[in-house]
Amino acid sequence: MSKEEQAPQQFSFKGRMFAVSLVLILPCLLIVARLYELQIKKYDHYSTLVNKQQKRFIITPPVRGQIYSSDGLVLAGNRAHFDLTIHPSQMRTGYSRRVTRDAILKTTTDLEENILKRKSILPNARKLDLLLQRDMAQPIVLFKDLTDEELARCAEMTPQPKGISIVPRIERDYPMPGVATHILGITEWKQRPLPNRKTYSYKEISSQSGLEGRFNSELSGKTGIKVVLNNPSGFIFDELPDSIDKVDGFDLILTIDSQAQAAADAALAEAEMDYGTRDIPLDSRTQRPAVFGALVAMDIHTGAVLAMASSPSFDLATLTPAQHAEMRADTRINRLFNRALKGQYMPGSIIKPLVALTALEKGCLNAASPYNCTGYYAIGDSRISCARRYGHGELALQEAIAVSCNPFFIHAGIICTIDSLKEMYEAAGIGEETGFELGNSKGLLPERATLEKRMHRKWTRTDTAFASIGQGSILVTPLQAACYTAALANGGTLWRPYITQRFIGKNGVVISETTPYKRRTLPVTQEHLKLVQESMEMAVNAPNASAAAMRHSPVPVAAKTGTAEVTSAKENKAKNTWIICYGPLPNPTFAVACVLENGASGGKTTAPVVVHFLNKWLGELSPEQ
């Protein structure tokens, strides 16, 4: 190829190379020029904007719903506290955590010496380093429970220290200390993550026990989050649209009568127990041997619980986390255990009204059927003693209930058979949950299949004998006992017990309301039920009556006592002692069941406690009230 032909081609190649280079270099030059403009020329302008746009999440905690008694008194309310907190993320002046830590320590010292004049609760430098390492975004409380004077001083601070804020904190308040503790439940502060925020969290009141735990979502409401922009001085100048409004919790109205509940708690706490030589742990509050037991009072026409107390108890108003941990570890006292709901006890003679109804309904006995009590009932070579060692002589059904004759009811139960007794016990709710909002133990229904499964042996006449006097393979809870006592009083209706009357929302709007629910009717005639009711009145008023202590009640009642031996040792025997009653006669409205562990007898130990309860609750009221 000639030189003349090569020249145009070389020129064309160089032109293309220049064009490609220009395309590659020009964007880079533009980027460099833009970076120069943003980072150097307009540095001051954009630095100011960045400093202004510090994002802060302001938690607006909801007001937890209050819990009221049926007569309008606050059982669990709210009390506002104010804490001074510091936000480490806004204190950060460099990339060194140490610089942030030193800034926090300096600010805290200034507040201690110049503003609040008291020591903060800030941890030492080493622990502060660990907090900052774990979560720089988490605010740290410096001072808790600011007084009105301290709040005023903080409001007057000029300029406001960087990263400082006053945070409201709602604590549970108990205007009636020591009342209804097991019902209400224990609240505590728990850490919660902010919705859609992985690095930010907050604390809220929560619970896993009692009504506070069962209805935690209804009572707690929903936390609000205000997302704002503020400048380095802490002044807010804008609120972002992704804020979330708070929703306050609903108020809860209970069926509990505040006077009845206070009387029940006091009656158990003040019970006088004669333990003899038994090794009973001391109650740390009273320095006396602990009283273990429960009391339940119920409206017989609806199943509404009027009072529910368990002992030993504690005081929510003064409870600390350390005390809570100590109670959880103390298995001998076991204050946290709600014996009214979870305690399962052999019922002893309080089961005898149901045995009497079974015998009458099945035609095994009638009201006049005589029986000669010799002081024991013999089964083979074994004897089951009567409470009256030399016997009651000849007696019929109503007197047998009044004096609580064991041989009479063993005789009746064996004639009826365990299958018939099981039908009546089951109809009375023994061996099943009641449907109560807080749950309860099922107890134990005496039946052949259960015994074979538990003990791997066949049911015997001896088992029937013991089941007929409330011992052996039968267990009930105090709540179950109150339920069937109410059924004995109201004509045979077994109601589902309940304690939550209604939830109230904003402006008094009723959110939900509990309707009484009829579980079933006892399979009895009114004629037979009337005989048993008269017998329970005789148990209070007849000569040699087993529940004669109930004559001191401020209102007339019908009752039945019970004593169940829970150990067979001849020395140092342990007994659970019961009483069930209803009143005021002749038109009863309430039923009561009470059990005390390690008592002497239902008449000597438990009946005086229920009399004490009724006097505290009803003693100052007129008959009309």
VEXDREN-2710 file (C-alpha; in Angstrom, 1 decimal):
% VEXDREN-2710
k/r/px/py/pz
1/MET/0.0/0.0/0.0
2/SER/1.3/3.4/-0.9
3/LYS/2.1/6.1/1.7
4/GLU/-0.6/8.3/0.3
5/GLU/-3.2/5.5/1.1
6/GLN/-1.9/4.9/4.6
7/ALA/-2.1/8.5/5.8
8/PRO/-5.9/8.8/5.9
9/GLN/-6.2/5.5/7.7
10/GLN/-3.8/6.6/10.5
11/PHE/-5.6/9.8/10.9
12/SER/-8.9/8.0/11.2
13/PHE/-7.6/5.6/13.9
14/LYS/-6.1/8.5/16.0
15/GLY/-9.4/10.3/15.8
16/ARG/-11.3/7.4/17.1
17/MET/-8.9/6.9/20.0
18/PHE/-9.2/10.6/20.9
19/ALA/-13.0/10.3/20.9
20/VAL/-13.0/7.2/23.1
21/SER/-10.6/8.8/25.6
22/LEU/-12.8/11.9/25.7
23/VAL/-15.9/9.8/26.5
24/LEU/-14.1/8.0/29.3
25/ILE/-12.3/11.0/30.9
26/LEU/-15.1/13.6/30.7
27/PRO/-17.5/11.8/33.1
28/CYS/-14.6/11.4/35.6
29/LEU/-13.9/15.0/35.3
30/LEU/-17.5/15.9/35.9
31/ILE/-17.7/13.6/39.0
32/VAL/-14.5/15.2/40.4
33/ALA/-15.9/18.6/39.8
34/ARG/-19.2/17.7/41.5
35/LEU/-17.4/16.2/44.5
36/TYR/-15.3/19.3/44.8
37/GLU/-18.5/21.4/44.8
38/LEU/-20.3/19.2/47.4
39/GLN/-17.4/18.4/49.7
40/ILE/-15.3/21.5/49.6
41/LYS/-17.1/24.4/48.1
42/LYS/-20.5/23.7/49.8
43/TYR/-19.1/21.9/52.9
44/ASP/-20.4/24.4/55.4
45/HIS/-23.9/24.4/53.9
46/TYR/-24.4/20.7/53.9
47/SER/-22.7/20.2/57.2
48/THR/-25.3/22.5/58.8
49/LEU/-28.1/20.5/57.1
50/VAL/-26.7/17.2/58.4
51/ASN/-26.4/18.6/61.9
52/LYS/-29.9/19.7/61.9
53/GLN/-31.3/16.3/60.8
54/GLN/-30.6/14.2/63.9
55/LYS/-33.5/11.7/64.1
56/ARG/-34.9/10.9/67.4
57/PHE/-37.6/8.4/68.4
58/ILE/-39.8/9.8/71.2
59/ILE/-41.7/7.0/72.9
60/THR/-45.2/8.0/74.0
61/PRO/-46.2/5.2/76.4
62/PRO/-49.9/4.4/76.6
63/VAL/-51.7/4.6/79.9
64/ARG/-52.2/1.1/81.2
65/GLY/-55.8/0.3/81.9
66/GLN/-56.8/0.5/85.6
67/ILE/-58.5/-2.4/87.4
68/TYR/-61.6/-1.6/89.5
69/SER/-63.7/-3.5/92.0
70/SER/-67.4/-3.8/91.3
71/ASP/-68.1/-1.0/93.8
72/GLY/-65.8/1.4/91.9
73/LEU/-62.6/1.4/94.0
74/VAL/-59.3/1.2/92.2
75/LEU/-57.4/-2.1/92.9
76/ALA/-54.6/-1.5/90.4
77/GLY/-54.1/2.1/89.2
78/ASN/-51.3/4.2/87.7
79/ARG/-48.8/6.7/89.2
80/ALA/-46.7/8.9/86.9
81/HIS/-42.9/9.2/87.4
82/PHE/-40.4/11.2/85.4
83/ASP/-36.8/10.1/84.6
84/LEU/-33.9/12.0/83.1
85/THR/-32.3/10.1/80.3
86/ILE/-29.4/10.6/78.0
87/HIS/-29.1/9.4/74.3
88/PRO/-25.6/8.2/73.6
89/SER/-26.2/8.4/69.8
90/GLN/-26.6/12.1/70.1
91/MET/-23.5/12.5/72.3
92/ARG/-21.2/10.9/69.8
93/THR/-18.7/13.5/68.6
94/GLY/-16.3/11.2/66.9
95/TYR/-15.8/7.6/66.0
96/SER/-14.3/6.7/69.4
97/ARG/-16.6/5.1/71.9
98/ARG/-14.3/6.5/74.6
99/VAL/-15.1/10.1/73.5
100/THR/-18.8/9.4/73.8
101/ARG/-18.4/7.8/77.2
102/ASP/-16.4/10.8/78.5
103/ALA/-19.0/13.2/77.1
104/ILE/-21.7/11.3/79.0
105/LEU/-19.7/11.3/82.2
106/LYS/-19.0/15.0/82.0
107/THR/-22.7/15.9/81.3
108/THR/-23.8/13.7/84.2
109/THR/-21.3/15.4/86.6
110/ASP/-22.6/18.8/85.6
111/LEU/-26.1/17.7/86.3
112/GLU/-25.2/16.2/89.6
113/GLU/-23.3/19.3/90.8
114/ASN/-25.1/22.2/89.3
115/ILE/-28.7/21.2/88.6
116/LEU/-30.1/18.3/90.6
117/LYS/-27.7/18.3/93.5
118/ARG/-27.8/14.5/93.9
119/LYS/-26.0/11.4/92.7
120/SER/-27.1/9.8/89.4
121/ILE/-27.7/6.1/88.9
122/LEU/-25.2/6.0/86.0
123/PRO/-23.0/2.9/86.2
124/ASN/-19.2/3.3/86.4
125/ALA/-17.0/3.9/83.4
126/ARG/-16.4/0.2/82.8
127/LYS/-20.0/-0.8/82.8
128/LEU/-20.9/2.3/80.8
129/ASP/-18.4/1.1/78.1
130/LEU/-20.2/-2.2/78.0
131/LEU/-23.6/-0.5/77.6
132/LEU/-22.3/1.6/74.8
133/GLN/-20.7/-1.4/73.1
134/ARG/-23.9/-3.4/73.3
135/ASP/-26.4/-0.7/72.1
136/MET/-25.4/2.8/71.3
137/ALA/-29.0/3.7/70.3
138/GLN/-30.4/2.7/73.7
139/PRO/-31.1/5.7/76.0
140/ILE/-29.6/5.5/79.5
141/VAL/-31.4/6.6/82.7
142/LEU/-29.4/9.0/84.7
143/PHE/-31.9/10.1/87.4
144/LYS/-35.1/8.4/88.4
145/ASP/-38.2/9.9/90.0
146/LEU/-37.6/13.6/89.5
147/THR/-39.5/15.8/91.9
148/ASP/-41.5/18.8/90.8
149/GLU/-38.7/21.1/91.9
150/GLU/-36.2/19.0/89.9
151/LEU/-38.4/19.1/86.8
152/ALA/-38.6/22.9/87.1
153/ARG/-34.8/23.1/87.2
154/CYS/-34.4/20.9/84.2
155/ALA/-36.9/23.0/82.2
156/GLU/-34.8/26.1/83.0
157/MET/-31.5/24.7/81.8
158/THR/-30.0/27.0/79.1
159/PRO/-28.5/25.8/76.9
160/GLN/-30.0/22.4/77.2
161/PRO/-27.3/19.7/77.5
162/LYS/-26.9/17.6/74.4
163/GLY/-28.8/14.4/74.2
164/ILE/-30.8/15.0/77.4
165/SER/-34.6/14.3/77.7
166/ILE/-37.2/13.9/80.4
167/VAL/-39.1/10.6/79.9
168/PRO/-42.4/9.9/81.7
169/ARG/-42.7/6.5/83.3
170/ILE/-46.0/5.0/84.5
171/GLU/-45.8/2.6/87.5
172/ARG/-48.6/0.5/88.9
173/ASP/-50.2/1.9/92.1
174/TYR/-52.2/-0.1/94.6
175/PRO/-54.5/2.0/96.8
176/MET/-55.5/-1.0/98.8
177/PRO/-52.1/-2.6/99.7
178/GLY/-52.1/-6.3/100.3
179/VAL/-55.6/-6.8/98.8
180/ALA/-56.3/-9.2/95.9
181/THR/-52.6/-9.8/95.1
182/HIS/-53.0/-13.2/93.6
183/ILE/-56.0/-12.1/91.5
184/LEU/-54.3/-9.0/90.2
185/GLY/-50.9/-10.5/89.4
186/ILE/-47.3/-9.0/89.3
187/THR/-46.3/-6.5/86.7
188/GLU/-42.7/-5.8/85.6
189/TRP/-40.8/-3.7/83.1
190/LYS/-39.8/-5.6/80.0
191/GLN/-37.7/-4.5/77.0
192/ARG/-39.6/-4.3/73.7
193/PRO/-38.2/-3.5/70.2
194/LEU/-39.8/-0.6/68.4
195/PRO/-42.0/-1.7/65.5
196/ASN/-39.9/-1.9/62.3
197/ARG/-36.8/-0.7/64.1
198/LYS/-34.1/-3.3/64.7
199/THR/-31.7/-1.1/66.7
200/TYR/-34.1/0.8/68.9
201/SER/-36.1/-0.5/71.8
202/TYR/-38.1/0.7/74.8
203/LYS/-39.4/-0.6/78.2
204/GLU/-43.1/-1.3/79.0
205/ILE/-45.1/-2.6/81.8
206/SER/-46.0/-6.3/81.2
207/SER/-47.2/-9.3/83.2
208/GLN/-47.5/-13.0/83.0
209/SER/-49.5/-13.7/86.1
210/GLY/-53.1/-13.0/87.4
211/LEU/-55.4/-10.7/85.6
212/GLU/-52.5/-8.5/84.6
213/GLY/-51.1/-11.4/82.6
214/ARG/-54.3/-12.9/81.3
215/PHE/-55.5/-9.6/79.9
216/ASN/-52.1/-7.9/79.3
217/SER/-52.8/-6.9/75.7
218/GLU/-56.2/-5.3/76.6
219/LEU/-54.7/-3.5/79.6
220/SER/-51.4/-2.4/78.1
221/GLY/-52.7/-0.7/74.9
222/LYS/-50.2/0.2/72.2
223/THR/-47.1/2.3/72.5
224/GLY/-46.8/5.4/70.3
225/ILE/-43.7/6.5/68.5
226/LYS/-43.1/10.1/67.5
227/VAL/-40.2/10.3/64.9
228/VAL/-38.8/13.8/65.0
229/LEU/-35.8/15.8/63.7
230/ASN/-33.8/17.9/66.1
231/ASN/-30.7/20.1/66.0
232/PRO/-27.6/19.5/68.0
233/SER/-29.0/21.6/70.9
234/GLY/-31.8/19.2/71.3
235/PHE/-34.6/21.4/69.8
236/ILE/-37.1/19.6/67.7
237/PHE/-37.9/21.4/64.4
238/ASP/-39.8/18.8/62.4
239/GLU/-41.9/15.6/62.9
240/LEU/-41.7/12.9/60.3
241/PRO/-44.9/11.3/58.9
242/ASP/-44.1/7.8/60.0
243/SER/-45.0/8.5/63.6
244/ILE/-47.4/6.1/65.4
245/ASP/-50.1/7.3/67.7
246/LYS/-50.4/5.6/71.1
247/VAL/-53.6/3.7/72.1
248/ASP/-54.3/3.6/75.9
249/GLY/-55.3/0.4/77.5
250/PHE/-58.8/-0.5/78.5
251/ASP/-60.0/-0.3/82.1
252/LEU/-61.2/-3.5/83.7
253/ILE/-64.2/-3.7/86.0
254/LEU/-64.3/-6.8/88.2
255/THR/-67.1/-8.6/90.0
256/ILE/-65.0/-8.4/93.2
257/ASP/-66.6/-6.5/96.1
258/SER/-63.7/-4.5/97.6
259/GLN/-65.0/-4.9/101.1
260/ALA/-65.5/-8.6/100.7
261/GLN/-62.0/-9.0/99.2
262/ALA/-60.3/-6.9/101.9
263/ALA/-62.2/-9.0/104.6
264/ALA/-61.1/-12.3/103.0
265/ASP/-57.5/-11.3/102.8
266/ALA/-57.5/-10.1/106.4
267/ALA/-59.4/-13.1/107.7
268/LEU/-56.8/-15.5/106.3
269/ALA/-53.9/-13.3/107.4
270/GLU/-55.2/-13.1/111.0
271/ALA/-56.2/-16.8/111.3
272/GLU/-55.2/-18.3/114.7
273/MET/-53.8/-21.7/114.0
274/ASP/-52.9/-24.3/116.7
275/TYR/-50.1/-26.3/115.0
276/GLY/-49.0/-28.2/118.1
277/THR/-45.6/-29.6/117.3
278/ARG/-45.8/-29.5/113.6
279/ASP/-42.9/-27.9/111.7
280/ILE/-44.5/-25.0/109.9
281/PRO/-42.3/-22.3/108.3
282/LEU/-42.5/-18.8/109.8
283/ASP/-44.2/-16.1/107.8
284/SER/-41.5/-13.4/107.4
285/ARG/-44.1/-10.6/107.6
286/THR/-45.8/-11.6/110.8
287/GLN/-43.1/-13.7/112.4
288/ARG/-45.8/-16.3/113.1
289/PRO/-46.2/-19.8/111.6
290/ALA/-47.5/-19.3/108.1
291/VAL/-51.2/-19.9/107.5
292/PHE/-51.8/-21.9/104.3
293/GLY/-55.3/-21.8/102.8
294/ALA/-57.8/-20.1/100.6
295/LEU/-61.3/-18.5/100.7
296/VAL/-63.7/-17.9/97.8
297/ALA/-67.0/-16.1/98.0
298/MET/-69.5/-16.2/95.1
299/ASP/-72.8/-14.8/94.0
300/ILE/-75.1/-17.9/93.9
301/HIS/-77.3/-16.5/91.2
302/THR/-74.7/-15.6/88.5
303/GLY/-71.4/-17.3/89.4
304/ALA/-69.7/-13.8/89.9
305/VAL/-66.8/-14.1/92.3
306/LEU/-67.1/-11.6/95.1
307/ALA/-63.8/-12.4/96.9
308/MET/-60.9/-14.8/96.3
309/ALA/-58.0/-14.9/98.7
310/SER/-55.0/-17.2/99.0
311/SER/-52.6/-17.4/101.9
312/PRO/-49.7/-16.8/102.5
313/SER/-49.9/-13.7/100.5
314/PHE/-47.7/-10.6/99.8
315/ASP/-48.1/-6.9/99.1
316/LEU/-47.9/-5.7/95.5
317/ALA/-47.5/-2.1/96.7
318/THR/-44.1/-2.7/98.2
319/LEU/-42.9/-5.7/96.2
320/THR/-39.4/-5.3/94.7
321/PRO/-37.7/-7.5/92.1
322/ALA/-35.4/-8.9/94.8
323/GLN/-38.4/-9.9/96.9
324/HIS/-40.0/-11.4/93.9
325/ALA/-37.0/-13.6/93.2
326/GLU/-36.8/-14.6/96.9
327/MET/-40.5/-15.6/96.9
328/ARG/-39.9/-17.7/93.7
329/ALA/-37.1/-19.5/95.4
330/ASP/-38.9/-20.2/98.7
331/THR/-40.8/-23.4/97.9
332/ARG/-41.9/-24.0/101.6
333/ILE/-43.9/-20.8/101.8
334/ASN/-44.7/-20.6/98.1
335/ARG/-46.5/-17.2/98.3
336/LEU/-46.9/-17.0/94.6
337/PHE/-49.2/-20.1/94.5
338/ASN/-52.9/-19.2/94.2
339/ARG/-54.4/-21.9/96.4
340/ALA/-58.0/-20.8/95.6
341/LEU/-57.5/-21.9/91.9
342/LYS/-54.6/-24.3/91.9
343/GLY/-54.8/-25.9/95.3
344/GLN/-56.2/-29.4/95.1
345/TYR/-57.5/-30.9/98.4
346/MET/-59.4/-33.9/99.7
347/PRO/-62.7/-32.3/100.6
348/GLY/-63.6/-34.4/103.6
349/SER/-67.2/-34.0/104.9
350/ILE/-68.1/-31.0/102.7
351/ILE/-68.8/-33.7/100.1
352/LYS/-71.6/-35.3/102.2
353/PRO/-74.4/-33.1/100.9
354/LEU/-73.7/-34.5/97.4
355/VAL/-73.6/-38.1/98.8
356/ALA/-77.0/-37.5/100.5
357/LEU/-78.5/-36.2/97.2
358/THR/-77.2/-39.3/95.4
359/ALA/-78.7/-41.6/98.0
360/LEU/-82.1/-39.8/97.8
361/GLU/-82.2/-39.6/94.0
362/LYS/-81.1/-43.3/93.4
363/GLY/-83.6/-44.5/96.1
364/CYS/-80.9/-46.0/98.2
365/LEU/-82.2/-44.1/101.3
366/ASN/-85.1/-41.8/102.2
367/ALA/-85.2/-39.0/104.7
368/ALA/-86.4/-41.4/107.4
369/SER/-84.1/-44.4/106.7
370/PRO/-82.4/-45.2/110.1
371/TYR/-78.8/-46.2/110.7
372/ASN/-77.1/-47.2/113.9
373/CYS/-73.7/-45.6/114.2
374/THR/-71.5/-47.5/116.6
375/GLY/-68.4/-45.3/116.2
376/TYR/-66.9/-47.0/113.2
377/TYR/-67.7/-48.7/109.9
378/ALA/-66.1/-52.1/109.4
379/ILE/-64.9/-53.3/106.0
380/GLY/-63.4/-56.8/106.4
381/ASP/-60.8/-56.5/109.1
382/SER/-60.5/-52.7/108.7
383/ARG/-62.4/-50.0/110.6
384/ILE/-63.1/-46.4/109.5
385/SER/-63.8/-44.4/112.6
386/CYS/-66.5/-41.8/113.2
387/ALA/-65.5/-38.4/114.6
388/ARG/-67.5/-39.4/117.7
389/ARG/-65.6/-42.4/118.9
390/TYR/-68.4/-44.0/120.8
391/GLY/-70.9/-43.4/118.0
392/HIS/-74.1/-41.4/117.4
393/GLY/-76.5/-44.3/117.9
394/GLU/-79.5/-44.4/115.6
395/LEU/-80.0/-41.5/113.3
396/ALA/-81.4/-40.5/109.9
397/LEU/-80.1/-38.5/107.0
398/GLN/-80.7/-35.0/108.2
399/GLU/-79.2/-35.6/111.6
400/ALA/-76.3/-37.4/109.9
401/ILE/-75.5/-34.3/107.9
402/ALA/-75.8/-32.1/111.0
403/VAL/-73.4/-34.1/113.1
404/SER/-71.3/-35.3/110.2
405/CYS/-71.5/-39.0/110.8
406/ASN/-68.9/-40.9/108.8
407/PRO/-70.4/-44.4/109.1
408/PHE/-73.8/-43.2/107.9
409/PHE/-72.3/-41.8/104.7
410/ILE/-70.0/-44.7/104.1
411/HIS/-73.1/-47.0/104.4
412/ALA/-75.0/-44.7/101.9
413/GLY/-72.1/-44.6/99.4
414/ILE/-71.5/-48.3/99.4
415/ILE/-75.2/-48.9/98.8
416/CYS/-75.3/-46.4/96.0
417/THR/-71.9/-47.7/94.5
418/ILE/-69.1/-45.5/93.2
419/ASP/-70.7/-45.2/89.8
420/SER/-73.7/-43.4/91.2
421/LEU/-71.5/-41.2/93.3
422/LYS/-69.3/-40.4/90.3
423/GLU/-72.4/-39.1/88.4
424/MET/-73.3/-36.7/91.1
425/TYR/-69.8/-35.5/91.7
426/GLU/-69.2/-35.0/88.0
427/ALA/-72.5/-33.0/87.7
428/ALA/-71.2/-30.8/90.6
429/GLY/-68.1/-30.0/88.5
430/ILE/-65.5/-32.2/90.3
431/GLY/-62.8/-33.4/87.9
432/GLU/-63.2/-30.6/85.4
433/GLU/-62.1/-27.0/84.9
434/THR/-64.7/-24.5/85.8
435/GLY/-64.1/-22.1/82.8
436/PHE/-62.8/-19.4/85.1
437/GLU/-60.8/-16.7/83.3
438/LEU/-57.6/-17.4/85.2
439/GLY/-57.9/-21.1/84.8
440/ASN/-57.9/-23.6/87.7
441/SER/-56.9/-27.2/88.5
442/LYS/-59.4/-29.9/87.6
443/GLY/-59.2/-31.7/90.9
444/LEU/-59.8/-35.5/90.8
445/LEU/-63.0/-37.3/90.1
446/PRO/-63.2/-40.7/91.9
447/GLU/-63.9/-43.4/89.3
448/ARG/-62.7/-46.9/88.5
449/ALA/-60.9/-46.1/85.3
450/THR/-58.8/-43.3/86.9
451/LEU/-57.7/-45.5/89.8
452/GLU/-56.7/-48.3/87.5
453/LYS/-54.7/-45.9/85.4
454/ARG/-53.0/-44.2/88.4
455/MET/-52.6/-47.0/90.9
456/HIS/-52.7/-50.1/88.6
457/ARG/-55.3/-51.8/90.7
458/LYS/-59.1/-52.5/90.8
459/TRP/-61.5/-50.3/92.6
460/THR/-62.7/-51.7/96.0
461/ARG/-65.4/-51.1/98.6
462/THR/-62.8/-49.4/100.8
463/ASP/-62.2/-46.9/98.0
464/THR/-66.0/-46.2/97.8
465/ALA/-66.1/-45.8/101.6
466/PHE/-63.4/-43.2/101.6
467/ALA/-64.8/-41.4/98.5
468/SER/-68.2/-41.2/100.4
469/ILE/-66.6/-39.1/103.1
470/GLY/-64.4/-37.0/100.9
471/GLN/-61.1/-38.8/101.2
472/GLY/-58.9/-41.1/99.1
473/SER/-59.2/-40.7/95.3
474/ILE/-61.0/-37.4/95.3
475/LEU/-59.7/-33.8/95.1
476/VAL/-61.4/-30.4/94.7
477/THR/-60.2/-26.8/94.5
478/PRO/-61.7/-24.1/96.7
479/LEU/-63.3/-22.5/93.6
480/GLN/-65.0/-25.8/92.7
481/ALA/-66.3/-26.2/96.2
482/ALA/-67.7/-22.7/96.1
483/CYS/-69.4/-23.5/92.8
484/TYR/-71.3/-26.6/94.0
485/THR/-72.1/-24.8/97.3
486/ALA/-73.8/-22.1/95.2
487/ALA/-75.7/-24.8/93.3
488/LEU/-76.9/-26.3/96.6
489/ALA/-78.2/-22.9/97.6
490/ASN/-79.8/-21.7/94.4
491/GLY/-81.9/-24.7/93.5
492/GLY/-79.3/-26.8/91.6
493/THR/-77.8/-24.5/88.9
494/LEU/-74.0/-24.9/88.5
495/TRP/-72.8/-21.5/87.1
496/ARG/-69.5/-20.9/85.4
497/PRO/-67.5/-18.7/87.8
498/TYR/-66.2/-15.4/86.4
499/ILE/-64.4/-12.3/87.7
500/THR/-64.2/-9.9/84.8
501/GLN/-67.4/-7.9/84.6
502/ARG/-66.6/-5.6/81.7
503/PHE/-63.8/-3.7/79.8
504/ILE/-64.2/0.1/79.4
505/GLY/-62.6/2.1/76.6
506/LYS/-62.2/5.7/76.0
507/ASN/-65.1/8.0/77.1
508/GLY/-66.7/5.1/79.0
509/VAL/-67.5/3.0/76.0
510/VAL/-68.1/-0.7/76.9
511/ILE/-65.7/-2.8/74.9
512/SER/-66.9/-6.2/76.2
513/GLU/-69.1/-7.6/79.0
514/THR/-69.3/-11.0/80.6
515/THR/-72.7/-12.7/80.5
516/PRO/-73.4/-15.3/83.2
517/TYR/-73.2/-18.8/81.8
518/LYS/-75.2/-21.8/83.1
519/ARG/-73.0/-24.9/82.9
520/ARG/-75.6/-27.5/84.0
521/THR/-78.2/-28.4/86.6
522/LEU/-77.7/-30.9/89.3
523/PRO/-79.7/-34.1/88.6
524/VAL/-81.9/-33.6/91.7
525/THR/-85.5/-32.9/92.6
526/GLN/-86.3/-29.7/94.5
527/GLU/-87.9/-31.9/97.3
528/HIS/-84.6/-33.7/97.9
529/LEU/-82.6/-30.5/97.6
530/LYS/-84.8/-28.9/100.2
531/LEU/-84.0/-31.8/102.6
532/VAL/-80.3/-31.2/102.2
533/GLN/-80.6/-27.5/102.6
534/GLU/-82.5/-28.0/105.9
535/SER/-79.8/-30.4/107.0
536/MET/-77.1/-27.8/106.4
537/GLU/-79.1/-25.3/108.5
538/MET/-79.3/-28.0/111.2
539/ALA/-75.5/-28.3/110.9
540/VAL/-75.3/-24.8/112.3
541/ASN/-78.2/-24.7/114.8
542/ALA/-79.0/-28.3/116.0
543/PRO/-77.6/-29.7/119.3
544/ASN/-74.1/-31.2/118.8
545/ALA/-74.0/-29.5/115.3
546/SER/-70.7/-29.8/113.5
547/ALA/-70.8/-26.1/112.3
548/ALA/-72.0/-24.6/115.6
549/ALA/-69.3/-21.9/115.3
550/MET/-71.3/-20.4/112.4
551/ARG/-74.0/-19.2/114.9
552/HIS/-71.7/-16.2/115.5
553/SER/-72.1/-15.1/111.8
554/PRO/-73.6/-11.6/111.5
555/VAL/-76.2/-13.1/109.1
556/PRO/-77.9/-16.5/109.3
557/VAL/-76.2/-19.2/107.2
558/ALA/-76.4/-22.9/106.3
559/ALA/-73.1/-24.7/106.4
560/LYS/-71.1/-27.9/106.3
561/THR/-67.7/-28.5/107.8
562/GLY/-65.1/-31.0/106.6
563/THR/-61.8/-32.5/107.9
564/ALA/-59.6/-34.6/105.6
565/GLU/-56.5/-36.5/107.0
566/VAL/-53.7/-36.1/104.5
567/THR/-51.1/-38.2/106.4
568/SER/-51.7/-41.6/108.1
569/ALA/-49.0/-41.3/110.8
570/LYS/-50.4/-41.7/114.3
571/GLU/-48.2/-38.9/115.5
572/ASN/-48.1/-35.5/114.0
573/LYS/-51.1/-36.0/111.7
574/ALA/-51.8/-33.4/109.1
575/LYS/-55.4/-32.4/108.2
576/ASN/-57.0/-30.1/105.7
577/THR/-60.0/-28.4/107.3
578/TRP/-62.9/-27.0/105.3
579/ILE/-66.2/-25.2/105.6
580/ILE/-68.8/-24.4/103.0
581/CYS/-71.7/-22.1/103.7
582/TYR/-74.3/-19.9/102.1
583/GLY/-76.6/-17.1/103.2
584/PRO/-78.2/-14.9/104.4
585/LEU/-81.1/-17.1/105.1
586/PRO/-83.9/-17.4/104.2
587/ASN/-83.0/-15.9/100.8
588/PRO/-79.4/-16.6/100.2
589/THR/-77.3/-14.5/97.8
590/PHE/-73.7/-15.7/98.4
591/ALA/-71.8/-18.9/98.9
592/VAL/-68.4/-19.3/100.6
593/ALA/-65.8/-22.1/100.6
594/CYS/-62.7/-22.0/102.8
595/VAL/-59.9/-24.4/103.3
596/LEU/-57.0/-24.3/105.8
597/GLU/-54.1/-26.7/105.7
598/ASN/-52.8/-28.3/108.9
599/GLY/-55.8/-27.4/110.9
600/ALA/-57.5/-29.3/113.8
601/SER/-61.1/-29.6/112.3
602/GLY/-63.4/-27.7/110.1
603/GLY/-65.6/-26.6/113.0
604/LYS/-62.7/-25.6/115.3
605/THR/-60.2/-24.1/112.8
606/THR/-61.9/-23.0/109.6
607/ALA/-65.4/-22.0/110.7
608/PRO/-64.1/-19.2/113.0
609/VAL/-62.1/-17.8/110.0
610/VAL/-65.2/-17.6/107.9
611/VAL/-67.1/-16.0/110.8
612/HIS/-64.3/-13.5/111.0
613/PHE/-64.6/-12.9/107.2
614/LEU/-68.4/-12.4/107.4
615/ASN/-68.1/-10.0/110.3
616/LYS/-65.6/-7.9/108.5
617/TRP/-67.6/-7.9/105.3
618/LEU/-71.2/-7.8/106.5
619/GLY/-71.0/-7.0/110.2
620/GLU/-71.7/-3.3/109.9
621/LEU/-74.4/-3.6/107.4
622/SER/-78.1/-3.4/108.1
623/PRO/-80.3/-6.5/107.2
624/GLU/-81.7/-4.5/104.2
625/GLN/-78.1/-3.8/102.9
END
